[in-house]
Amino acid sequence: MRYPVSGVSTTARPRLARTVAAALKGLDWRETALLAALAVVLVFLWDSWLLYPLRILVVFFHEMSHGLAALLTGGGIRAIHLHPEAGGMCVTTGGIPFLVISAGYLGSLVWGGALMLLSRKSRWVNPLTAGLGISLLAAAAVLVREVFGFGFLFCAGAGAALAAMGLKLPAWVNAFVLRLVGLASCMYAIVDIKADILDRSHPATDATLLAERTGIPAWAWGLFWMVLALAISGVLLVAACGKTVPAPNAGKK
């Protein structure tokens, strides 16, 4: 009688190999190279002034995710604060605390993944960029209560810029901007988890709030979110780099 050498069955190995091969075959390598190059630029220039507006924008996505989770679970948003040090805070009422607190890091992934995927639809990129700009203008008017404060001025300025880009610039420019913002939002989720929990750069974080409510250490939440963020990022990147399938009637008159 033979016993398997490892815990992976011999039939599972070819199946896994076929799955990996199919995923690689389905990749658009030009798109993969573009996102890889953008990721390298983001890593090396993340703390530079060149990417400062982008860092504030993804912080807004993080805080807005807390607010949306509160709204979706029966709560509300009192205000969103953005700080020049690339930090922020969302003041919410009600909702399910566990989901509201968890939504910050994971919401950044959802924002980023959605922008990267939708940026591949050429007919959508200009309306999407303009819509994102209008949403920021609305947030400045309704949610960022410090009129003429840093957060208000940033949302108003960034919103006006994105709206103008969506209305005036060609689709390829808007597609590039959406990919850059989306990739930065996904990377921010991972970098932020590492800085807040593993590096302990801030005493009060989303993980420490959950630790207080659940009794589970903050580092455990950090590791859980890090693994989940890496897994979700991998799936989103593969999906974003997939080959575009032409419509059935494409090219026909």
Disulfide bonds with the S-S distance in Angstrom:
none
